Amino acid sequence: MKMTVEMINPKVNERVLDSSCGTGGFLVNAMTHVMEELEKKFIEETGIPKAEWNNDFQKCIRTESRRWRKPIILDLT
């Protein structure tokens, strides 16, 4: 599933559909992929490595991920 997600390369403003959602692995991988991309972008913009993020930086990432998480994850079970 991870390879498929990497090939599709979902973005923050895109939706992911798993029409045969069994364990939800594809959706979880898609969400993880987008979160990792957000973290990379955040690191590039701030110049601060993830290991040095304080609570404010972590809160900012969580807030941003909540903004896109709901519209990107669809489950038709």
PDB file of N, CA, C and O in Angstrom:
ATOM      1  N   MET A   1       0.812  -1.194   0.000  1.00  0.00           N
ATOM      2  CA  MET A   1       0.000   0.000   0.000  1.00  0.00           C
ATOM      3  C   MET A   1       0.855   1.257   0.000  1.00  0.00           C
ATOM      4  O   MET A   1       0.524   2.248  -0.652  1.00  0.00           O
ATOM      5  N   LYS A   2       1.947   1.207   0.730  1.00  0.00           N
ATOM      6  CA  LYS A   2       2.811   2.382   0.803  1.00  0.00           C
ATOM      7  C   LYS A   2       3.342   2.749  -0.580  1.00  0.00           C
ATOM      8  O   LYS A   2       3.399   3.929  -0.927  1.00  0.00           O
ATOM      9  N   MET A   3       3.731   1.749  -1.372  1.00  0.00           N
ATOM     10  CA  MET A   3       4.228   2.018  -2.714  1.00  0.00           C
ATOM     11  C   MET A   3       3.140   2.687  -3.567  1.00  0.00           C
ATOM     12  O   MET A   3       3.415   3.635  -4.304  1.00  0.00           O
ATOM     13  N   THR A   4       1.922   2.192  -3.461  1.00  0.00           N
ATOM     14  CA  THR A   4       0.820   2.773  -4.226  1.00  0.00           C
ATOM     15  C   THR A   4       0.590   4.222  -3.835  1.00  0.00           C
ATOM     16  O   THR A   4       0.392   5.079  -4.696  1.00  0.00           O
ATOM     17  N   VAL A   5       0.616   4.493  -2.548  1.00  0.00           N
ATOM     18  CA  VAL A   5       0.434   5.863  -2.062  1.00  0.00           C
ATOM     19  C   VAL A   5       1.565   6.745  -2.579  1.00  0.00           C
ATOM     20  O   VAL A   5       1.321   7.877  -2.995  1.00  0.00           O
ATOM     21  N   GLU A   6       2.796   6.245  -2.560  1.00  0.00           N
ATOM     22  CA  GLU A   6       3.923   7.035  -3.056  1.00  0.00           C
ATOM     23  C   GLU A   6       3.785   7.306  -4.549  1.00  0.00           C
ATOM     24  O   GLU A   6       4.158   8.379  -5.022  1.00  0.00           O
ATOM     25  N   MET A   7       3.253   6.339  -5.294  1.00  0.00           N
ATOM     26  CA  MET A   7       3.050   6.537  -6.730  1.00  0.00           C
ATOM     27  C   MET A   7       1.948   7.571  -6.991  1.00  0.00           C
ATOM     28  O   MET A   7       2.072   8.399  -7.894  1.00  0.00           O
ATOM     29  N   ILE A   8       0.885   7.521  -6.206  1.00  0.00           N
ATOM     30  CA  ILE A   8      -0.210   8.478  -6.354  1.00  0.00           C
ATOM     31  C   ILE A   8       0.213   9.850  -5.850  1.00  0.00           C
ATOM     32  O   ILE A   8      -0.181  10.876  -6.406  1.00  0.00           O
ATOM     33  N   ASN A   9       1.018   9.861  -4.793  1.00  0.00           N
ATOM     34  CA  ASN A   9       1.561  11.083  -4.198  1.00  0.00           C
ATOM     35  C   ASN A   9       0.464  12.105  -3.877  1.00  0.00           C
ATOM     36  O   ASN A   9       0.451  13.200  -4.439  1.00  0.00           O
ATOM     37  N   PRO A  10      -0.463  11.743  -2.962  1.00  0.00           N
ATOM     38  CA  PRO A  10      -1.561  12.667  -2.641  1.00  0.00           C
ATOM     39  C   PRO A  10      -1.039  13.957  -2.011  1.00  0.00           C
ATOM     40  O   PRO A  10      -0.051  13.962  -1.277  1.00  0.00           O
ATOM     41  N   LYS A  11      -1.729  15.037  -2.319  1.00  0.00           N
ATOM     42  CA  LYS A  11      -1.390  16.362  -1.799  1.00  0.00           C
ATOM     43  C   LYS A  11      -2.433  16.801  -0.776  1.00  0.00           C
ATOM     44  O   LYS A  11      -3.492  16.187  -0.646  1.00  0.00           O
ATOM     45  N   VAL A  12      -2.120  17.858  -0.065  1.00  0.00           N
ATOM     46  CA  VAL A  12      -2.989  18.360   0.997  1.00  0.00           C
ATOM     47  C   VAL A  12      -4.386  18.691   0.478  1.00  0.00           C
ATOM     48  O   VAL A  12      -5.372  18.402   1.155  1.00  0.00           O
ATOM     49  N   ASN A  13      -4.488  19.276  -0.683  1.00  0.00           N
ATOM     50  CA  ASN A  13      -5.788  19.723  -1.195  1.00  0.00           C
ATOM     51  C   ASN A  13      -6.502  18.668  -2.046  1.00  0.00           C
ATOM     52  O   ASN A  13      -7.487  18.988  -2.711  1.00  0.00           O
ATOM     53  N   GLU A  14      -6.029  17.427  -2.038  1.00  0.00           N
ATOM     54  CA  GLU A  14      -6.650  16.362  -2.809  1.00  0.00           C
ATOM     55  C   GLU A  14      -7.407  15.404  -1.894  1.00  0.00           C
ATOM     56  O   GLU A  14      -7.166  15.355  -0.688  1.00  0.00           O
ATOM     57  N   ARG A  15      -8.315  14.654  -2.482  1.00  0.00           N
ATOM     58  CA  ARG A  15      -9.073  13.645  -1.731  1.00  0.00           C
ATOM     59  C   ARG A  15      -8.596  12.263  -2.103  1.00  0.00           C
ATOM     60  O   ARG A  15      -8.176  12.018  -3.234  1.00  0.00           O
ATOM     61  N   VAL A  16      -8.664  11.366  -1.146  1.00  0.00           N
ATOM     62  CA  VAL A  16      -8.260   9.980  -1.340  1.00  0.00           C
ATOM     63  C   VAL A  16      -9.483   9.101  -1.115  1.00  0.00           C
ATOM     64  O   VAL A  16     -10.184   9.252  -0.114  1.00  0.00           O
ATOM     65  N   LEU A  17      -9.736   8.195  -2.032  1.00  0.00           N
ATOM     66  CA  LEU A  17     -10.879   7.293  -1.934  1.00  0.00           C
ATOM     67  C   LEU A  17     -10.377   5.853  -1.893  1.00  0.00           C
ATOM     68  O   LEU A  17      -9.597   5.431  -2.746  1.00  0.00           O
ATOM     69  N   ASP A  18     -10.827   5.121  -0.909  1.00  0.00           N
ATOM     70  CA  ASP A  18     -10.541   3.690  -0.823  1.00  0.00           C
ATOM     71  C   ASP A  18     -11.895   2.990  -0.836  1.00  0.00           C
ATOM     72  O   ASP A  18     -12.512   2.797   0.211  1.00  0.00           O
ATOM     73  N   SER A  19     -12.351   2.611  -2.024  1.00  0.00           N
ATOM     74  CA  SER A  19     -13.697   2.062  -2.166  1.00  0.00           C
ATOM     75  C   SER A  19     -13.846   0.668  -1.573  1.00  0.00           C
ATOM     76  O   SER A  19     -14.969   0.208  -1.372  1.00  0.00           O
ATOM     77  N   SER A  20     -12.755  -0.005  -1.293  1.00  0.00           N
ATOM     78  CA  SER A  20     -12.831  -1.329  -0.662  1.00  0.00           C
ATOM     79  C   SER A  20     -12.105  -1.318   0.671  1.00  0.00           C
ATOM     80  O   SER A  20     -11.347  -2.236   0.985  1.00  0.00           O
ATOM     81  N   CYS A  21     -12.337  -0.290   1.440  1.00  0.00           N
ATOM     82  CA  CYS A  21     -11.648  -0.053   2.703  1.00  0.00           C
ATOM     83  C   CYS A  21     -11.848  -1.227   3.670  1.00  0.00           C
ATOM     84  O   CYS A  21     -12.886  -1.334   4.324  1.00  0.00           O
ATOM     85  N   GLY A  22     -10.851  -2.094   3.748  1.00  0.00           N
ATOM     86  CA  GLY A  22     -10.916  -3.218   4.686  1.00  0.00           C
ATOM     87  C   GLY A  22     -10.396  -2.783   6.042  1.00  0.00           C
ATOM     88  O   GLY A  22     -11.168  -2.442   6.938  1.00  0.00           O
ATOM     89  N   THR A  23      -9.081  -2.798   6.181  1.00  0.00           N
ATOM     90  CA  THR A  23      -8.464  -2.401   7.449  1.00  0.00           C
ATOM     91  C   THR A  23      -8.182  -0.908   7.507  1.00  0.00           C
ATOM     92  O   THR A  23      -7.808  -0.386   8.557  1.00  0.00           O
ATOM     93  N   GLY A  24      -8.360  -0.217   6.385  1.00  0.00           N
ATOM     94  CA  GLY A  24      -8.089   1.218   6.349  1.00  0.00           C
ATOM     95  C   GLY A  24      -6.624   1.530   6.115  1.00  0.00           C
ATOM     96  O   GLY A  24      -6.203   2.680   6.244  1.00  0.00           O
ATOM     97  N   GLY A  25      -5.845   0.512   5.771  1.00  0.00           N
ATOM     98  CA  GLY A  25      -4.408   0.700   5.584  1.00  0.00           C
ATOM     99  C   GLY A  25      -4.054   1.709   4.510  1.00  0.00           C
ATOM    100  O   GLY A  25      -3.125   2.498   4.681  1.00  0.00           O
ATOM    101  N   PHE A  26      -4.781   1.692   3.407  1.00  0.00           N
ATOM    102  CA  PHE A  26      -4.505   2.643   2.333  1.00  0.00           C
ATOM    103  C   PHE A  26      -4.753   4.072   2.802  1.00  0.00           C
ATOM    104  O   PHE A  26      -3.954   4.968   2.532  1.00  0.00           O
ATOM    105  N   LEU A  27      -5.862   4.280   3.505  1.00  0.00           N
ATOM    106  CA  LEU A  27      -6.180   5.621   3.995  1.00  0.00           C
ATOM    107  C   LEU A  27      -5.169   6.106   5.024  1.00  0.00           C
ATOM    108  O   LEU A  27      -4.777   7.273   5.026  1.00  0.00           O
ATOM    109  N   VAL A  28      -4.752   5.199   5.894  1.00  0.00           N
ATOM    110  CA  VAL A  28      -3.750   5.561   6.902  1.00  0.00           C
ATOM    111  C   VAL A  28      -2.429   5.919   6.223  1.00  0.00           C
ATOM    112  O   VAL A  28      -1.784   6.901   6.588  1.00  0.00           O
ATOM    113  N   ASN A  29      -2.033   5.119   5.237  1.00  0.00           N
ATOM    114  CA  ASN A  29      -0.794   5.408   4.502  1.00  0.00           C
ATOM    115  C   ASN A  29      -0.891   6.736   3.762  1.00  0.00           C
ATOM    116  O   ASN A  29       0.078   7.495   3.725  1.00  0.00           O
ATOM    117  N   ALA A  30      -2.045   7.025   3.173  1.00  0.00           N
ATOM    118  CA  ALA A  30      -2.224   8.290   2.469  1.00  0.00           C
ATOM    119  C   ALA A  30      -2.123   9.470   3.437  1.00  0.00           C
ATOM    120  O   ALA A  30      -1.466  10.468   3.142  1.00  0.00           O
ATOM    121  N   MET A  31      -2.775   9.348   4.586  1.00  0.00           N
ATOM    122  CA  MET A  31      -2.718  10.419   5.577  1.00  0.00           C
ATOM    123  C   MET A  31      -1.290  10.602   6.091  1.00  0.00           C
ATOM    124  O   MET A  31      -0.820  11.732   6.227  1.00  0.00           O
ATOM    125  N   THR A  32      -0.607   9.510   6.374  1.00  0.00           N
ATOM    126  CA  THR A  32       0.776   9.588   6.847  1.00  0.00           C
ATOM    127  C   THR A  32       1.672  10.245   5.805  1.00  0.00           C
ATOM    128  O   THR A  32       2.530  11.063   6.139  1.00  0.00           O
ATOM    129  N   HIS A  33       1.469   9.885   4.547  1.00  0.00           N
ATOM    130  CA  HIS A  33       2.254  10.463   3.452  1.00  0.00           C
ATOM    131  C   HIS A  33       2.083  11.982   3.403  1.00  0.00           C
ATOM    132  O   HIS A  33       3.064  12.718   3.305  1.00  0.00           O
ATOM    133  N   VAL A  34       0.845  12.441   3.471  1.00  0.00           N
ATOM    134  CA  VAL A  34       0.580  13.876   3.408  1.00  0.00           C
ATOM    135  C   VAL A  34       1.155  14.580   4.638  1.00  0.00           C
ATOM    136  O   VAL A  34       1.701  15.677   4.526  1.00  0.00           O
ATOM    137  N   MET A  35       1.035  13.958   5.797  1.00  0.00           N
ATOM    138  CA  MET A  35       1.597  14.562   7.010  1.00  0.00           C
ATOM    139  C   MET A  35       3.120  14.685   6.904  1.00  0.00           C
ATOM    140  O   MET A  35       3.692  15.693   7.319  1.00  0.00           O
ATOM    141  N   GLU A  36       3.768  13.667   6.354  1.00  0.00           N
ATOM    142  CA  GLU A  36       5.222  13.728   6.177  1.00  0.00           C
ATOM    143  C   GLU A  36       5.605  14.834   5.203  1.00  0.00           C
ATOM    144  O   GLU A  36       6.603  15.523   5.410  1.00  0.00           O
ATOM    145  N   GLU A  37       4.821  15.009   4.144  1.00  0.00           N
ATOM    146  CA  GLU A  37       5.079  16.092   3.195  1.00  0.00           C
ATOM    147  C   GLU A  37       4.903  17.453   3.861  1.00  0.00           C
ATOM    148  O   GLU A  37       5.685  18.371   3.614  1.00  0.00           O
ATOM    149  N   LEU A  38       3.881  17.587   4.704  1.00  0.00           N
ATOM    150  CA  LEU A  38       3.677  18.835   5.442  1.00  0.00           C
ATOM    151  C   LEU A  38       4.856  19.124   6.361  1.00  0.00           C
ATOM    152  O   LEU A  38       5.320  20.260   6.453  1.00  0.00           O
ATOM    153  N   GLU A  39       5.333  18.091   7.038  1.00  0.00           N
ATOM    154  CA  GLU A  39       6.472  18.263   7.940  1.00  0.00           C
ATOM    155  C   GLU A  39       7.708  18.690   7.167  1.00  0.00           C
ATOM    156  O   GLU A  39       8.442  19.571   7.615  1.00  0.00           O
ATOM    157  N   LYS A  40       7.952  18.074   6.002  1.00  0.00           N
ATOM    158  CA  LYS A  40       9.104  18.460   5.172  1.00  0.00           C
ATOM    159  C   LYS A  40       8.998  19.923   4.750  1.00  0.00           C
ATOM    160  O   LYS A  40       9.979  20.665   4.798  1.00  0.00           O
ATOM    161  N   LYS A  41       7.802  20.328   4.337  1.00  0.00           N
ATOM    162  CA  LYS A  41       7.588  21.710   3.922  1.00  0.00           C
ATOM    163  C   LYS A  41       7.821  22.661   5.092  1.00  0.00           C
ATOM    164  O   LYS A  41       8.434  23.716   4.932  1.00  0.00           O
ATOM    165  N   PHE A  42       7.334  22.283   6.258  1.00  0.00           N
ATOM    166  CA  PHE A  42       7.509  23.098   7.453  1.00  0.00           C
ATOM    167  C   PHE A  42       8.992  23.251   7.790  1.00  0.00           C
ATOM    168  O   PHE A  42       9.452  24.340   8.133  1.00  0.00           O
ATOM    169  N   ILE A  43       9.734  22.145   7.689  1.00  0.00           N
ATOM    170  CA  ILE A  43      11.176  22.182   7.959  1.00  0.00           C
ATOM    171  C   ILE A  43      11.882  23.094   6.966  1.00  0.00           C
ATOM    172  O   ILE A  43      12.750  23.878   7.350  1.00  0.00           O
ATOM    173  N   GLU A  44      11.513  22.996   5.681  1.00  0.00           N
ATOM    174  CA  GLU A  44      12.121  23.847   4.658  1.00  0.00           C
ATOM    175  C   GLU A  44      11.836  25.323   4.927  1.00  0.00           C
ATOM    176  O   GLU A  44      12.718  26.170   4.787  1.00  0.00           O
ATOM    177  N   GLU A  45      10.607  25.620   5.311  1.00  0.00           N
ATOM    178  CA  GLU A  45      10.217  27.017   5.521  1.00  0.00           C
ATOM    179  C   GLU A  45      10.814  27.617   6.784  1.00  0.00           C
ATOM    180  O   GLU A  45      11.161  28.798   6.804  1.00  0.00           O
ATOM    181  N   THR A  46      10.939  26.813   7.845  1.00  0.00           N
ATOM    182  CA  THR A  46      11.434  27.350   9.116  1.00  0.00           C
ATOM    183  C   THR A  46      12.930  27.130   9.309  1.00  0.00           C
ATOM    184  O   THR A  46      13.583  27.876  10.039  1.00  0.00           O
ATOM    185  N   GLY A  47      13.476  26.094   8.645  1.00  0.00           N
ATOM    186  CA  GLY A  47      14.876  25.756   8.835  1.00  0.00           C
ATOM    187  C   GLY A  47      15.146  25.048  10.152  1.00  0.00           C
ATOM    188  O   GLY A  47      16.302  24.904  10.550  1.00  0.00           O
ATOM    189  N   ILE A  48      14.104  24.606  10.829  1.00  0.00           N
ATOM    190  CA  ILE A  48      14.249  23.955  12.129  1.00  0.00           C
ATOM    191  C   ILE A  48      13.970  22.463  11.969  1.00  0.00           C
ATOM    192  O   ILE A  48      12.864  22.088  11.579  1.00  0.00           O
ATOM    193  N   PRO A  49      14.951  21.602  12.261  1.00  0.00           N
ATOM    194  CA  PRO A  49      14.724  20.157  12.140  1.00  0.00           C
ATOM    195  C   PRO A  49      13.678  19.672  13.137  1.00  0.00           C
ATOM    196  O   PRO A  49      13.494  20.263  14.201  1.00  0.00           O
ATOM    197  N   LYS A  50      13.004  18.599  12.782  1.00  0.00           N
ATOM    198  CA  LYS A  50      11.909  18.080  13.602  1.00  0.00           C
ATOM    199  C   LYS A  50      12.346  17.787  15.035  1.00  0.00           C
ATOM    200  O   LYS A  50      11.575  17.995  15.971  1.00  0.00           O
ATOM    201  N   ALA A  51      13.551  17.315  15.209  1.00  0.00           N
ATOM    202  CA  ALA A  51      14.054  16.987  16.551  1.00  0.00           C
ATOM    203  C   ALA A  51      14.097  18.216  17.462  1.00  0.00           C
ATOM    204  O   ALA A  51      14.093  18.083  18.686  1.00  0.00           O
ATOM    205  N   GLU A  52      14.137  19.407  16.869  1.00  0.00           N
ATOM    206  CA  GLU A  52      14.230  20.637  17.656  1.00  0.00           C
ATOM    207  C   GLU A  52      12.903  21.378  17.772  1.00  0.00           C
ATOM    208  O   GLU A  52      12.866  22.485  18.310  1.00  0.00           O
ATOM    209  N   TRP A  53      11.814  20.790  17.280  1.00  0.00           N
ATOM    210  CA  TRP A  53      10.513  21.452  17.379  1.00  0.00           C
ATOM    211  C   TRP A  53      10.074  21.524  18.831  1.00  0.00           C
ATOM    212  O   TRP A  53      10.142  20.537  19.562  1.00  0.00           O
ATOM    213  N   ASN A  54       9.627  22.692  19.236  1.00  0.00           N
ATOM    214  CA  ASN A  54       9.061  22.823  20.577  1.00  0.00           C
ATOM    215  C   ASN A  54       7.557  22.630  20.496  1.00  0.00           C
ATOM    216  O   ASN A  54       7.028  22.327  19.427  1.00  0.00           O
ATOM    217  N   ASN A  55       6.878  22.798  21.589  1.00  0.00           N
ATOM    218  CA  ASN A  55       5.426  22.580  21.629  1.00  0.00           C
ATOM    219  C   ASN A  55       4.671  23.487  20.666  1.00  0.00           C
ATOM    220  O   ASN A  55       3.661  23.073  20.097  1.00  0.00           O
ATOM    221  N   ASP A  56       5.145  24.721  20.473  1.00  0.00           N
ATOM    222  CA  ASP A  56       4.462  25.635  19.558  1.00  0.00           C
ATOM    223  C   ASP A  56       4.521  25.130  18.119  1.00  0.00           C
ATOM    224  O   ASP A  56       3.530  25.188  17.391  1.00  0.00           O
ATOM    225  N   PHE A  57       5.694  24.633  17.713  1.00  0.00           N
ATOM    226  CA  PHE A  57       5.827  24.100  16.360  1.00  0.00           C
ATOM    227  C   PHE A  57       4.961  22.852  16.186  1.00  0.00           C
ATOM    228  O   PHE A  57       4.298  22.697  15.161  1.00  0.00           O
ATOM    229  N   GLN A  58       4.963  21.976  17.168  1.00  0.00           N
ATOM    230  CA  GLN A  58       4.162  20.754  17.086  1.00  0.00           C
ATOM    231  C   GLN A  58       2.673  21.093  17.041  1.00  0.00           C
ATOM    232  O   GLN A  58       1.907  20.448  16.324  1.00  0.00           O
ATOM    233  N   LYS A  59       2.267  22.100  17.804  1.00  0.00           N
ATOM    234  CA  LYS A  59       0.865  22.525  17.797  1.00  0.00           C
ATOM    235  C   LYS A  59       0.488  23.071  16.417  1.00  0.00           C
ATOM    236  O   LYS A  59      -0.616  22.822  15.932  1.00  0.00           O
ATOM    237  N   CYS A  60       1.385  23.798  15.796  1.00  0.00           N
ATOM    238  CA  CYS A  60       1.131  24.354  14.471  1.00  0.00           C
ATOM    239  C   CYS A  60       0.914  23.227  13.453  1.00  0.00           C
ATOM    240  O   CYS A  60       0.002  23.308  12.630  1.00  0.00           O
ATOM    241  N   ILE A  61       1.739  22.186  13.501  1.00  0.00           N
ATOM    242  CA  ILE A  61       1.598  21.044  12.588  1.00  0.00           C
ATOM    243  C   ILE A  61       0.267  20.338  12.850  1.00  0.00           C
ATOM    244  O   ILE A  61      -0.444  20.003  11.903  1.00  0.00           O
ATOM    245  N   ARG A  62      -0.076  20.111  14.094  1.00  0.00           N
ATOM    246  CA  ARG A  62      -1.354  19.445  14.409  1.00  0.00           C
ATOM    247  C   ARG A  62      -2.540  20.269  13.911  1.00  0.00           C
ATOM    248  O   ARG A  62      -3.496  19.720  13.363  1.00  0.00           O
ATOM    249  N   THR A  63      -2.475  21.584  14.101  1.00  0.00           N
ATOM    250  CA  THR A  63      -3.550  22.456  13.650  1.00  0.00           C
ATOM    251  C   THR A  63      -3.692  22.397  12.136  1.00  0.00           C
ATOM    252  O   THR A  63      -4.805  22.301  11.619  1.00  0.00           O
ATOM    253  N   GLU A  64      -2.584  22.452  11.432  1.00  0.00           N
ATOM    254  CA  GLU A  64      -2.616  22.392   9.966  1.00  0.00           C
ATOM    255  C   GLU A  64      -3.138  21.039   9.486  1.00  0.00           C
ATOM    256  O   GLU A  64      -3.905  20.971   8.525  1.00  0.00           O
ATOM    257  N   SER A  65      -2.722  19.968  10.152  1.00  0.00           N
ATOM    258  CA  SER A  65      -3.178  18.643   9.718  1.00  0.00           C
ATOM    259  C   SER A  65      -4.673  18.466   9.955  1.00  0.00           C
ATOM    260  O   SER A  65      -5.332  17.772   9.181  1.00  0.00           O
ATOM    261  N   ARG A  66      -5.219  19.063  10.987  1.00  0.00           N
ATOM    262  CA  ARG A  66      -6.666  18.981  11.224  1.00  0.00           C
ATOM    263  C   ARG A  66      -7.436  19.681  10.110  1.00  0.00           C
ATOM    264  O   ARG A  66      -8.530  19.258   9.734  1.00  0.00           O
ATOM    265  N   ARG A  67      -6.856  20.749   9.593  1.00  0.00           N
ATOM    266  CA  ARG A  67      -7.513  21.520   8.547  1.00  0.00           C
ATOM    267  C   ARG A  67      -7.746  20.677   7.291  1.00  0.00           C
ATOM    268  O   ARG A  67      -8.801  20.779   6.666  1.00  0.00           O
ATOM    269  N   TRP A  68      -6.772  19.849   6.919  1.00  0.00           N
ATOM    270  CA  TRP A  68      -6.919  19.071   5.688  1.00  0.00           C
ATOM    271  C   TRP A  68      -7.356  17.642   5.920  1.00  0.00           C
ATOM    272  O   TRP A  68      -7.854  17.003   4.994  1.00  0.00           O
ATOM    273  N   ARG A  69      -7.189  17.119   7.115  1.00  0.00           N
ATOM    274  CA  ARG A  69      -7.443  15.695   7.354  1.00  0.00           C
ATOM    275  C   ARG A  69      -8.877  15.289   7.037  1.00  0.00           C
ATOM    276  O   ARG A  69      -9.096  14.250   6.414  1.00  0.00           O
ATOM    277  N   LYS A  70      -9.840  16.074   7.447  1.00  0.00           N
ATOM    278  CA  LYS A  70     -11.234  15.694   7.249  1.00  0.00           C
ATOM    279  C   LYS A  70     -11.614  15.599   5.764  1.00  0.00           C
ATOM    280  O   LYS A  70     -12.209  14.598   5.366  1.00  0.00           O
ATOM    281  N   PRO A  71     -11.296  16.593   4.932  1.00  0.00           N
ATOM    282  CA  PRO A  71     -11.719  16.470   3.537  1.00  0.00           C
ATOM    283  C   PRO A  71     -10.932  15.451   2.725  1.00  0.00           C
ATOM    284  O   PRO A  71     -11.413  15.027   1.674  1.00  0.00           O
ATOM    285  N   ILE A  72      -9.752  15.041   3.158  1.00  0.00           N
ATOM    286  CA  ILE A  72      -8.953  14.136   2.332  1.00  0.00           C
ATOM    287  C   ILE A  72      -9.320  12.669   2.555  1.00  0.00           C
ATOM    288  O   ILE A  72      -9.111  11.846   1.664  1.00  0.00           O
ATOM    289  N   ILE A  73      -9.852  12.333   3.702  1.00  0.00           N
ATOM    290  CA  ILE A  73     -10.113  10.943   4.031  1.00  0.00           C
ATOM    291  C   ILE A  73     -11.582  10.603   3.781  1.00  0.00           C
ATOM    292  O   ILE A  73     -12.475  11.144   4.434  1.00  0.00           O
ATOM    293  N   LEU A  74     -11.815   9.714   2.842  1.00  0.00           N
ATOM    294  CA  LEU A  74     -13.164   9.259   2.525  1.00  0.00           C
ATOM    295  C   LEU A  74     -13.232   7.758   2.714  1.00  0.00           C
ATOM    296  O   LEU A  74     -12.293   7.045   2.361  1.00  0.00           O
ATOM    297  N   ASP A  75     -14.310   7.281   3.257  1.00  0.00           N
ATOM    298  CA  ASP A  75     -14.508   5.845   3.463  1.00  0.00           C
ATOM    299  C   ASP A  75     -15.932   5.512   3.061  1.00  0.00           C
ATOM    300  O   ASP A  75     -16.880   6.041   3.641  1.00  0.00           O
ATOM    301  N   LEU A  76     -16.094   4.644   2.076  1.00  0.00           N
ATOM    302  CA  LEU A  76     -17.417   4.306   1.572  1.00  0.00           C
ATOM    303  C   LEU A  76     -17.921   2.976   2.075  1.00  0.00           C
ATOM    304  O   LEU A  76     -18.691   2.314   1.381  1.00  0.00           O
ATOM    305  N   THR A  77     -17.508   2.557   3.276  1.00  0.00           N
ATOM    306  CA  THR A  77     -17.973   1.275   3.791  1.00  0.00           C
ATOM    307  C   THR A  77     -19.352   1.387   4.380  1.00  0.00           C
ATOM    308  O   THR A  77     -19.899   0.396   4.862  1.00  0.00           O
TER     309      THR A  77
END
